[in-house]
Amino acid sequence: MLESQKINEISNKIKEIVNSSPLADVEKNINALLKSAFTKMELVTREEFDVQAEVLRKTREKLEMLESKLAELEASQKS
């Protein structure tokens, strides 16, 4: 996955090319092309990733708690 700095570097190089080019709409087209490519790669923002990581952490905690309760119930039925 491309890092943010690399993406910015690519974008800046493209802007330099566009600024020296007579084509005014090239920048818009390139930005749309890049956004489309990133969407197809299904990239998510850091914020979205962190939210999902927190949801997963809480779900794991709940699962562990339920497994522990189940083990206690099974142990009490055997006695």
Protein Blocks (a to p, Z undefined) as FASTA:
>chain_A
ZZfklmmmmmmmmmmmmmmpcblklmmmmmmmmmmmmmmnopacfklmmmmmmmmmmmmm
mmmmmmmmmmmmmmmmmZZ
